[in-house]
Amino acid sequence: MINIDEFSKVEIRVGQILEVEKIENTDKLLKLLVDLGEENKRQIVSGIALYFPDLSVLKNKKCLFVANLEPRVIKGYESNGM
């Protein structure tokens, strides 16, 4: 559990998924290219592949993302959000 002060540090933003592809040799991971309204698009690695067998349904969808996480390398891909 986190308190309200910790929660207030989380920056949740709406972003549009521009591209989506499955990461090879994984069951769950997708590589997303996301537009969060910034100058550069963000690459985000997400473990949601099992819920979306048809990846095309994600393209151009708007979703909520946590935008202020430190970058993390997952299976060789840098993820810049969640």
Helices and strands as residue ranges (DSSP letters): H 4-7, E 12-22, E 30-35, E 42-46, G 49-51, G 55-57, E 62-66, E 72-74, E 77-79
